[in-house]
Amino acid sequence: MNVLGDTPPPTTSIDACLTDGFHLDNGLKVGGGSGCLLVAGEAFSWRPWEADRSGRHARRGQMINAKGQWTVEKEAWGVLDLVWPKPDMLILGLGASTYPISPDTRKYLNSLGMKVDIQDTRNAAAQFNLLATERGVSSIAAALLPIGWKGK
């Protein structure tokens, strides 16, 4: 039984998660070690480690704080500030592993009105594909780091 009927997947569905990027259903390829931010049916190359002007996160591995939590400056979420209506849920894919997110990062994302779900990138991409097909791309957003991203 096919509960989704003949509902086509969104064009921003993730077809492949690579060590240094992603392939999307619409043919777009995000590479060069960039992550991918999927919001409202649009795909953006995403490098959250470059959002910090102080230089604390200049290298990719420095997004894990001393407590082992994934943290990123609020400037990395710029497009989520601008989009309206806001997605109900943000799915975070943090590479090959999963990390808890810092209280400051969670507080900021929750202040935007979004629930946050944290997974490894492969599972996050699969969940995004399913939920974006079921609920629509305006309800679900994803922020995915490439599988080759190392937290430490």
KEDREN-658129 format. One record per residue: residue number from 1; residue in one letter; x, y, z of N, C-alpha, C, O in turn. Coordinates in pm, whole numbers, padded with zeros to 5 digits. Example, Ala and Ser with C-alpha at 12.3 -4.5 7.8 and 13.67 -1.06 7.14 Angstrom:
residues 2
+-----+---------+--------+--------+--------+--------+--------+--------+--------+--------+--------+--------+--------+--------+
! num ! residuo !    n_x !    n_y !    n_z !   ca_x !   ca_y !   ca_z !    c_x !    c_y !    c_z !    o_x !    o_y !    o_z !
+-----+---------+--------+--------+--------+--------+--------+--------+--------+--------+--------+--------+--------+--------+
!   1 !       A !  01319 ! -00569 !  00780 !  01230 ! -00450 !  00780 !  01320 ! -00330 !  00780 !  01424 ! -00332 !  00846 !
!   2 !       S !  01285 ! -00225 !  00708 !  01367 ! -00106 !  00714 !  01290 !  00003 !  00787 !  01341 !  00114 !  00804 !
+-----+---------+--------+--------+--------+--------+--------+--------+--------+--------+--------+--------+--------+--------+
***
This chain:
residues 152
+-----+---------+--------+--------+--------+--------+--------+--------+--------+--------+--------+--------+--------+--------+
! num ! residuo !    n_x !    n_y !    n_z !   ca_x !   ca_y !   ca_z !    c_x !    c_y !    c_z !    o_x !    o_y !    o_z !
+-----+---------+--------+--------+--------+--------+--------+--------+--------+--------+--------+--------+--------+--------+
!   1 !       M !  00083 ! -00117 !  00000 !  00000 !  00000 !  00000 !  00089 !  00125 !  00000 !  00179 !  00138 !  00082 !
!   2 !       N !  00063 !  00214 ! -00090 !  00139 !  00337 ! -00102 !  00057 !  00452 ! -00045 ! -00034 !  00503 ! -00111 !
!   3 !       V !  00088 !  00494 !  00079 !  00008 !  00597 !  00145 !  00028 !  00735 !  00085 ! -00059 !  00821 !  00098 !
!   4 !       L !  00140 !  00757 !  00018 !  00164 !  00887 ! -00044 !  00108 !  00896 ! -00184 !  00116 !  01001 ! -00248 !
!   5 !       G !  00052 !  00785 ! -00234 ! -00002 !  00786 ! -00369 !  00106 !  00817 ! -00470 !  00215 !  00760 ! -00466 !
!   6 !       D !  00075 !  00905 ! -00560 !  00172 !  00944 ! -00662 !  00232 !  01081 ! -00633 !  00266 !  01156 ! -00724 !
!   7 !       T !  00244 !  01114 ! -00505 !  00302 !  01242 ! -00467 !  00448 !  01247 ! -00508 !  00527 !  01163 ! -00464 !
!   8 !       P !  00486 !  01343 ! -00592 !  00627 !  01351 ! -00632 !  00713 !  01405 ! -00518 !  00668 !  01487 ! -00438 !
!   9 !       P !  00836 !  01359 ! -00510 !  00925 !  01414 ! -00408 !  00961 !  01558 ! -00443 !  00959 !  01594 ! -00560 !
!  10 !       P !  00994 !  01639 ! -00344 !  01036 !  01777 ! -00372 !  01165 !  01779 ! -00455 !  01245 !  01686 ! -00448 !
!  11 !       T !  01184 !  01884 ! -00530 !  01305 !  01893 ! -00613 !  01430 !  01910 ! -00528 !  01541 !  01887 ! -00575 !
!  12 !       T !  01412 !  01951 ! -00402 !  01528 !  01964 ! -00313 !  01553 !  01837 ! -00232 !  01627 !  01840 ! -00134 !
!  13 !       S !  01491 !  01726 ! -00270 !  01521 !  01600 ! -00202 !  01668 !  01565 ! -00221 !  01728 !  01594 ! -00324 !
!  14 !       I !  01725 !  01503 ! -00118 !  01865 !  01462 ! -00124 !  01873 !  01326 ! -00193 !  01816 !  01228 ! -00145 !
!  15 !       D !  01943 !  01321 ! -00305 !  01965 !  01193 ! -00373 !  02086 !  01120 ! -00320 !  02085 !  00997 ! -00312 !
!  16 !       A !  02191 !  01193 ! -00283 !  02314 !  01128 ! -00235 !  02384 !  01219 ! -00135 !  02396 !  01340 ! -00155 !
!  17 !       C !  02430 !  01157 ! -00026 !  02515 !  01225 !  00072 !  02658 !  01180 !  00048 !  02687 !  01060 !  00053 !
!  18 !       L !  02746 !  01274 !  00022 !  02884 !  01242 ! -00010 !  02976 !  01288 !  00103 !  02935 !  01361 !  00193 !
!  19 !       T !  03099 !  01246 !  00096 !  03198 !  01286 !  00196 !  03216 !  01437 !  00197 !  03238 !  01496 !  00303 !
!  20 !       D !  03208 !  01501 !  00079 !  03233 !  01645 !  00071 !  03116 !  01725 !  00015 !  03136 !  01838 ! -00029 !
!  21 !       G !  02994 !  01668 !  00016 !  02881 !  01743 ! -00036 !  02757 !  01658 ! -00055 !  02738 !  01556 !  00011 !
!  22 !       F !  02671 !  01703 ! -00148 !  02540 !  01640 ! -00168 !  02500 !  01647 ! -00315 !  02544 !  01736 ! -00388 !
!  23 !       H !  02416 !  01554 ! -00357 !  02349 !  01560 ! -00486 !  02200 !  01570 ! -00458 !  02145 !  01490 ! -00382 !
!  24 !       L !  02133 !  01669 ! -00519 !  01991 !  01689 ! -00499 !  01912 !  01635 ! -00617 !  01966 !  01613 ! -00726 !
!  25 !       D !  01783 !  01613 ! -00594 !  01695 !  01557 ! -00696 !  01685 !  01646 ! -00820 !  01663 !  01595 ! -00930 !
!  26 !       N !  01702 !  01776 ! -00805 !  01691 !  01867 ! -00919 !  01819 !  01876 ! -01002 !  01827 !  01956 ! -01096 !
!  27 !       G !  01920 !  01794 ! -00967 !  02046 !  01794 ! -01041 !  02154 !  01881 ! -00980 !  02269 !  01874 ! -01022 !
!  28 !       L !  02119 !  01962 ! -00881 !  02217 !  02047 ! -00814 !  02316 !  01961 ! -00736 !  02278 !  01865 ! -00668 !
!  29 !       K !  02442 !  01998 ! -00746 !  02547 !  01929 ! -00671 !  02616 !  02032 ! -00582 !  02668 !  02133 ! -00630 !
!  30 !       V !  02616 !  02004 ! -00453 !  02684 !  02089 ! -00356 !  02811 !  02015 ! -00318 !  02804 !  01902 ! -00270 !
!  31 !       G !  02926 !  02076 ! -00339 !  03052 !  02007 ! -00313 !  03154 !  02098 ! -00248 !  03120 !  02203 ! -00193 !
!  32 !       G !  03278 !  02056 ! -00254 !  03387 !  02135 ! -00198 !  03387 !  02139 ! -00046 !  03445 !  02230 !  00013 !
!  33 !       G !  03323 !  02042 !  00017 !  03318 !  02039 !  00162 !  03207 !  02121 !  00222 !  03195 !  02129 !  00345 !
!  34 !       S !  03122 !  02182 !  00139 !  03013 !  02265 !  00190 !  02899 !  02178 !  00240 !  02875 !  02067 !  00192 !
!  35 !       G !  02829 !  02234 !  00338 !  02704 !  02173 !  00381 !  02592 !  02224 !  00293 !  02615 !  02292 !  00193 !
!  36 !       C !  02470 !  02189 !  00331 !  02354 !  02224 !  00250 !  02242 !  02269 !  00344 !  02210 !  02200 !  00440 !
!  37 !       L !  02184 !  02384 !  00315 !  02071 !  02436 !  00391 !  01950 !  02435 !  00298 !  01950 !  02502 !  00195 !
!  38 !       L !  01848 !  02358 !  00335 !  01728 !  02342 !  00253 !  01612 !  02411 !  00323 !  01569 !  02369 !  00430 !
!  39 !       V !  01561 !  02518 !  00261 !  01457 !  02600 !  00322 !  01356 !  02641 !  00215 !  01394 !  02696 !  00112 !
!  40 !       A !  01228 !  02615 !  00241 !  01118 !  02662 !  00155 !  01136 !  02625 !  00008 !  01106 !  02705 ! -00081 !
!  41 !       G !  01185 !  02506 ! -00017 !  01202 !  02460 ! -00154 !  01327 !  02511 ! -00222 !  01346 !  02487 ! -00342 !
!  42 !       E !  01413 !  02579 ! -00150 !  01538 !  02632 ! -00204 !  01656 !  02562 ! -00137 !  01646 !  02519 ! -00022 !
!  43 !       A !  01766 !  02551 ! -00210 !  01887 !  02488 ! -00157 !  02000 !  02590 ! -00156 !  02022 !  02662 ! -00254 !
!  44 !       F !  02070 !  02596 ! -00044 !  02181 !  02690 ! -00028 !  02306 !  02614 !  00014 !  02299 !  02524 !  00099 !
!  45 !       S !  02419 !  02650 ! -00045 !  02547 !  02599 !  00005 !  02566 !  02663 !  00142 !  02541 !  02782 !  00159 !
!  46 !       W !  02611 !  02582 !  00240 !  02613 !  02629 !  00379 !  02745 !  02595 !  00444 !  02786 !  02478 !  00447 !
!  47 !       R !  02813 !  02695 !  00495 !  02939 !  02678 !  00567 !  02930 !  02749 !  00701 !  02979 !  02861 !  00716 !
!  48 !       P !  02866 !  02685 !  00798 !  02844 !  02754 !  00926 !  02971 !  02790 !  01000 !  02971 !  02882 !  01082 !
!  49 !       W !  03080 !  02721 !  00973 !  03206 !  02751 !  01039 !  03265 !  02883 !  00992 !  03357 !  02935 !  01055 !
!  50 !       E !  03214 !  02939 !  00882 !  03262 !  03068 !  00833 !  03176 !  03185 !  00881 !  03209 !  03300 !  00851 !
!  51 !       A !  03069 !  03159 !  00954 !  02978 !  03265 !  00998 !  03033 !  03345 !  01115 !  02988 !  03457 !  01140 !
!  52 !       D !  03128 !  03289 !  01185 !  03182 !  03355 !  01304 !  03292 !  03451 !  01265 !  03398 !  03410 !  01219 !
!  53 !       R !  03268 !  03579 !  01283 !  03365 !  03682 !  01246 !  03482 !  03690 !  01344 !  03585 !  03749 !  01312 !
!  54 !       S !  03467 !  03631 !  01461 !  03575 !  03638 !  01560 !  03687 !  03540 !  01529 !  03796 !  03549 !  01585 !
!  55 !       G !  03661 !  03445 !  01439 !  03763 !  03348 !  01401 !  03766 !  03224 !  01487 !  03851 !  03137 !  01466 !
!  56 !       R !  03675 !  03213 !  01585 !  03675 !  03094 !  01671 !  03645 !  02966 !  01594 !  03696 !  02860 !  01629 !
!  57 !       H !  03563 !  02976 !  01490 !  03524 !  02858 !  01414 !  03586 !  02856 !  01276 !  03525 !  02808 !  01180 !
!  58 !       A !  03705 !  02908 !  01263 !  03770 !  02920 !  01133 !  03793 !  02782 !  01071 !  03789 !  02768 !  00948 !
!  59 !       R !  03816 !  02683 !  01153 !  03831 !  02547 !  01103 !  03706 !  02469 !  01136 !  03641 !  02495 !  01238 !
!  60 !       R !  03673 !  02374 !  01052 !  03549 !  02300 !  01067 !  03539 !  02226 !  01199 !  03430 !  02217 !  01256 !
!  61 !       G !  03647 !  02174 !  01249 !  03643 !  02095 !  01370 !  03619 !  02176 !  01495 !  03595 !  02118 !  01602 !
!  62 !       Q !  03623 !  02307 !  01486 !  03608 !  02390 !  01604 !  03463 !  02424 !  01636 !  03439 !  02512 !  01718 !
!  63 !       M !  03367 !  02360 !  01575 !  03227 !  02384 !  01609 !  03182 !  02297 !  01725 !  03066 !  02306 !  01767 !
!  64 !       I !  03269 !  02215 !  01777 !  03239 !  02136 !  01896 !  03305 !  02206 !  02014 !  03426 !  02224 !  02016 !
!  65 !       N !  03224 !  02245 !  02113 !  03279 !  02318 !  02226 !  03345 !  02223 !  02327 !  03351 !  02102 !  02305 !
!  66 !       A !  03394 !  02277 !  02437 !  03467 !  02199 !  02538 !  03378 !  02093 !  02604 !  03428 !  01994 !  02656 !
!  67 !       K !  03247 !  02113 !  02601 !  03154 !  02017 !  02660 !  03109 !  01910 !  02560 !  03025 !  01826 !  02593 !
!  68 !       G !  03164 !  01913 !  02439 !  03127 !  01816 !  02336 !  02996 !  01849 !  02266 !  02934 !  01761 !  02207 !
!  69 !       Q !  02954 !  01974 !  02273 !  02829 !  02018 !  02210 !  02858 !  02091 !  02080 !  02955 !  02166 !  02070 !
!  70 !       W !  02772 !  02069 !  01981 !  02784 !  02139 !  01854 !  02729 !  02279 !  01874 !  02616 !  02297 !  01919 !
!  71 !       T !  02809 !  02378 !  01839 !  02767 !  02517 !  01855 !  02802 !  02595 !  01730 !  02906 !  02573 !  01667 !
!  72 !       V !  02715 !  02687 !  01695 !  02738 !  02771 !  01578 !  02677 !  02908 !  01607 !  02577 !  02919 !  01677 !
!  73 !       E !  02739 !  03010 !  01552 !  02691 !  03146 !  01575 !  02558 !  03168 !  01503 !  02529 !  03102 !  01404 !
!  74 !       K !  02478 !  03261 !  01554 !  02346 !  03284 !  01495 !  02353 !  03339 !  01353 !  02257 !  03328 !  01277 !
!  75 !       E !  02467 !  03398 !  01316 !  02483 !  03447 !  01179 !  02477 !  03335 !  01076 !  02445 !  03360 !  00959 !
!  76 !       A !  02505 !  03214 !  01116 !  02500 !  03100 !  01024 !  02358 !  03068 !  00979 !  02338 !  02999 !  00879 !
!  77 !       W !  02260 !  03116 !  01053 !  02119 !  03085 !  01024 !  02049 !  03200 !  00953 !  01926 !  03207 !  00956 !
!  78 !       G !  02122 !  03289 !  00889 !  02067 !  03410 !  00830 !  01942 !  03390 !  00747 !  01846 !  03466 !  00762 !
!  79 !       V !  01939 !  03291 !  00661 !  01823 !  03271 !  00575 !  01700 !  03231 !  00656 !  01587 !  03261 !  00616 !
!  80 !       L !  01719 !  03164 !  00769 !  01604 !  03126 !  00853 !  01542 !  03248 !  00920 !  01423 !  03247 !  00953 !
!  81 !       D !  01620 !  03354 !  00939 !  01566 !  03480 !  00991 !  01475 !  03547 !  00889 !  01378 !  03613 !  00925 !
!  82 !       L !  01507 !  03529 !  00762 !  01438 !  03601 !  00655 !  01313 !  03531 !  00602 !  01218 !  03598 !  00561 !
!  83 !       V !  01313 !  03400 !  00601 !  01203 !  03327 !  00538 !  01074 !  03341 !  00620 !  01075 !  03339 !  00743 !
!  84 !       W !  00963 !  03357 !  00546 !  00832 !  03363 !  00610 !  00733 !  03293 !  00522 !  00730 !  03322 !  00403 !
!  85 !       P !  00652 !  03203 !  00570 !  00642 !  03158 !  00708 !  00761 !  03068 !  00746 !  00822 !  03004 !  00661 !
!  86 !       K !  00790 !  03066 !  00873 !  00900 !  02984 !  00923 !  00862 !  02837 !  00916 !  00745 !  02802 !  00935 !
!  87 !       P !  00959 !  02750 !  00887 !  00931 !  02606 !  00892 !  00897 !  02564 !  01035 !  00942 !  02627 !  01132 !
!  88 !       D !  00818 !  02459 !  01048 !  00784 !  02406 !  01180 !  00900 !  02332 !  01244 !  00915 !  02331 !  01366 !
!  89 !       M !  00983 !  02269 !  01159 !  01090 !  02184 !  01210 !  01217 !  02203 !  01130 !  01213 !  02218 !  01007 !
!  90 !       L !  01328 !  02203 !  01200 !  01461 !  02203 !  01138 !  01527 !  02071 !  01169 !  01541 !  02033 !  01286 !
!  91 !       I !  01568 !  02001 !  01067 !  01640 !  01874 !  01083 !  01788 !  01903 !  01064 !  01831 !  01950 !  00958 !
!  92 !       L !  01866 !  01875 !  01167 !  02011 !  01897 !  01162 !  02082 !  01765 !  01135 !  02061 !  01667 !  01206 !
!  93 !       G !  02165 !  01762 !  01033 !  02251 !  01648 !  01004 !  02394 !  01689 !  01032 !  02450 !  01772 !  00961 !
!  94 !       L !  02454 !  01630 !  01135 !  02585 !  01675 !  01181 !  02699 !  01584 !  01137 !  02787 !  01552 !  01217 !
!  95 !       G !  02699 !  01544 !  01011 !  02807 !  01460 !  00959 !  02782 !  01314 !  00987 !  02668 !  01269 !  00994 !
!  96 !       A !  02891 !  01239 !  01004 !  02881 !  01095 !  01025 !  02838 !  01060 !  01166 !  02799 !  00946 !  01192 !
!  97 !       S !  02845 !  01155 !  01258 !  02810 !  01132 !  01399 !  02702 !  01229 !  01443 !  02662 !  01320 !  01369 !
!  98 !       T !  02656 !  01209 !  01564 !  02558 !  01298 !  01624 !  02617 !  01360 !  01749 !  02684 !  01293 !  01827 !
!  99 !       Y !  02591 !  01488 !  01768 !  02637 !  01562 !  01885 !  02516 !  01634 !  01944 !  02425 !  01672 !  01871 !
! 100 !       P !  02515 !  01653 !  02074 !  02411 !  01742 !  02129 !  02443 !  01885 !  02084 !  02559 !  01919 !  02062 !
! 101 !       I !  02341 !  01967 !  02071 !  02369 !  02106 !  02035 !  02374 !  02190 !  02163 !  02312 !  02157 !  02263 !
! 102 !       S !  02449 !  02297 !  02156 !  02468 !  02382 !  02274 !  02337 !  02449 !  02312 !  02252 !  02471 !  02225 !
! 103 !       P !  02318 !  02480 !  02439 !  02196 !  02549 !  02482 !  02173 !  02681 !  02408 !  02059 !  02715 !  02376 !
! 104 !       D !  02280 !  02756 !  02379 !  02264 !  02883 !  02307 !  02212 !  02860 !  02165 !  02125 !  02934 !  02118 !
! 105 !       T !  02266 !  02759 !  02097 !  02221 !  02729 !  01961 !  02075 !  02684 !  01963 !  01996 !  02730 !  01881 !
! 106 !       R !  02040 !  02594 !  02055 !  01902 !  02546 !  02066 !  01807 !  02662 !  02099 !  01699 !  02673 !  02041 !
! 107 !       K !  01847 !  02748 !  02192 !  01763 !  02861 !  02232 !  01737 !  02953 !  02113 !  01624 !  02998 !  02094 !
! 108 !       Y !  01840 !  02979 !  02034 !  01823 !  03066 !  01919 !  01728 !  03004 !  01816 !  01638 !  03071 !  01766 !
! 109 !       L !  01747 !  02876 !  01786 !  01661 !  02811 !  01688 !  01517 !  02803 !  01738 !  01424 !  02823 !  01660 !
! 110 !       N !  01499 !  02774 !  01866 !  01364 !  02771 !  01922 !  01300 !  02910 !  01922 !  01178 !  02922 !  01908 !
! 111 !       S !  01382 !  03015 !  01936 !  01327 !  03151 !  01933 !  01271 !  03186 !  01794 !  01189 !  03276 !  01780 !
! 112 !       L !  01317 !  03113 !  01693 !  01263 !  03131 !  01558 !  01132 !  03056 !  01539 !  01068 !  03068 !  01434 !
! 113 !       G !  01093 !  02979 !  01640 !  00966 !  02906 !  01634 !  00977 !  02767 !  01573 !  00877 !  02712 !  01528 !
! 114 !       M !  01098 !  02711 !  01570 !  01118 !  02580 !  01508 !  01157 !  02475 !  01610 !  01235 !  02501 !  01702 !
! 115 !       K !  01102 !  02356 !  01592 !  01151 !  02241 !  01667 !  01279 !  02196 !  01599 !  01296 !  02216 !  01479 !
! 116 !       V !  01369 !  02136 !  01675 !  01497 !  02093 !  01620 !  01513 !  01943 !  01641 !  01492 !  01892 !  01751 !
! 117 !       D !  01549 !  01873 !  01535 !  01577 !  01730 !  01542 !  01721 !  01709 !  01496 !  01759 !  01756 !  01389 !
! 118 !       I !  01801 !  01638 !  01576 !  01943 !  01621 !  01548 !  01971 !  01475 !  01514 !  01930 !  01384 !  01586 !
! 119 !       Q !  02041 !  01454 !  01403 !  02075 !  01320 !  01359 !  02208 !  01324 !  01285 !  02264 !  01431 !  01260 !
! 120 !       D !  02258 !  01205 !  01250 !  02370 !  01202 !  01156 !  02314 !  01241 !  01019 !  02193 !  01235 !  00997 !
! 121 !       T !  02401 !  01281 !  00929 !  02355 !  01337 !  00801 !  02275 !  01240 !  00716 !  02175 !  01280 !  00657 !
! 122 !       R !  02315 !  01115 !  00708 !  02239 !  01020 !  00624 !  02095 !  01005 !  00671 !  02002 !  01010 !  00591 !
! 123 !       N !  02076 !  00987 !  00801 !  01941 !  00973 !  00854 !  01863 !  01104 !  00846 !  01743 !  01103 !  00821 !
! 124 !       A !  01931 !  01216 !  00867 !  01865 !  01346 !  00855 !  01816 !  01370 !  00712 !  01705 !  01421 !  00692 !
! 125 !       A !  01896 !  01333 !  00614 !  01855 !  01349 !  00473 !  01734 !  01261 !  00442 !  01640 !  01306 !  00375 !
! 126 !       A !  01734 !  01138 !  00490 !  01621 !  01049 !  00466 !  01494 !  01103 !  00534 !  01386 !  01099 !  00475 !
! 127 !       Q !  01508 !  01153 !  00655 !  01393 !  01209 !  00724 !  01342 !  01335 !  00653 !  01221 !  01353 !  00639 !
! 128 !       F !  01433 !  01421 !  00609 !  01391 !  01539 !  00534 !  01314 !  01498 !  00409 !  01207 !  01553 !  00382 !
! 129 !       N !  01367 !  01403 !  00333 !  01298 !  01359 !  00211 !  01156 !  01312 !  00241 !  01062 !  01347 !  00170 !
! 130 !       L !  01141 !  01231 !  00345 !  01009 !  01178 !  00381 !  00915 !  01290 !  00427 !  00803 !  01301 !  00377 !
! 131 !       L !  00959 !  01372 !  00523 !  00871 !  01475 !  00578 !  00841 !  01585 !  00477 !  00729 !  01637 !  00476 !
! 132 !       A !  00937 !  01621 !  00393 !  00911 !  01723 !  00291 !  00811 !  01673 !  00189 !  00732 !  01751 !  00136 !
! 133 !       T !  00812 !  01543 !  00160 !  00714 !  01485 !  00069 !  00576 !  01481 !  00135 !  00476 !  01515 !  00072 !
! 134 !       E !  00571 !  01439 !  00261 !  00444 !  01429 !  00332 !  00383 !  01565 !  00365 !  00264 !  01587 !  00339 !
! 135 !       R !  00463 !  01656 !  00421 !  00411 !  01781 !  00476 !  00437 !  01903 !  00389 !  00376 !  02008 !  00410 !
! 136 !       G !  00526 !  01891 !  00291 !  00559 !  02005 !  00205 !  00687 !  02074 !  00249 !  00722 !  02071 !  00366 !
! 137 !       V !  00754 !  02136 !  00154 !  00884 !  02197 !  00182 !  00874 !  02324 !  00265 !  00974 !  02369 !  00320 !
! 138 !       S !  00757 !  02383 !  00275 !  00745 !  02504 !  00357 !  00739 !  02471 !  00506 !  00762 !  02559 !  00589 !
! 139 !       S !  00709 !  02346 !  00543 !  00697 !  02306 !  00683 !  00826 !  02250 !  00741 !  00844 !  02248 !  00863 !
! 140 !       I !  00916 !  02204 !  00654 !  01036 !  02134 !  00698 !  01159 !  02202 !  00638 !  01161 !  02236 !  00520 !
! 141 !       A !  01261 !  02223 !  00720 !  01390 !  02273 !  00673 !  01497 !  02175 !  00717 !  01478 !  02099 !  00812 !
! 142 !       A !  01610 !  02176 !  00649 !  01722 !  02089 !  00687 !  01852 !  02168 !  00676 !  01871 !  02249 !  00585 !
! 143 !       A !  01940 !  02142 !  00771 !  02075 !  02196 !  00770 !  02168 !  02077 !  00783 !  02176 !  02014 !  00888 !
! 144 !       L !  02239 !  02046 !  00675 !  02317 !  01923 !  00668 !  02465 !  01952 !  00647 !  02503 !  02028 !  00559 !
! 145 !       L !  02547 !  01890 !  00729 !  02692 !  01895 !  00709 !  02732 !  01772 !  00630 !  02668 !  01667 !  00644 !
! 146 !       P !  02836 !  01779 !  00547 !  02876 !  01662 !  00469 !  02923 !  01549 !  00561 !  02969 !  01573 !  00673 !
! 147 !       I !  02912 !  01427 !  00513 !  02948 !  01309 !  00593 !  03094 !  01314 !  00635 !  03129 !  01262 !  00741 !
! 148 !       G !  03179 !  01374 !  00554 !  03321 !  01381 !  00587 !  03355 !  01483 !  00694 !  03471 !  01492 !  00735 !
! 149 !       W !  03257 !  01561 !  00740 !  03285 !  01660 !  00845 !  03320 !  01586 !  00974 !  03248 !  01496 !  01018 !
! 150 !       K !  03428 !  01627 !  01032 !  03474 !  01567 !  01159 !  03457 !  01669 !  01270 !  03505 !  01782 !  01259 !
! 151 !       G !  03390 !  01630 !  01373 !  03362 !  01722 !  01481 !  03481 !  01756 !  01566 !  03481 !  01861 !  01631 !
! 152 !       K !  03583 !  01672 !  01569 !  03698 !  01698 !  01656 !  03825 !  01689 !  01579 !  03933 !  01708 !  01635 !
+-----+---------+--------+--------+--------+--------+--------+--------+--------+--------+--------+--------+--------+--------+
***
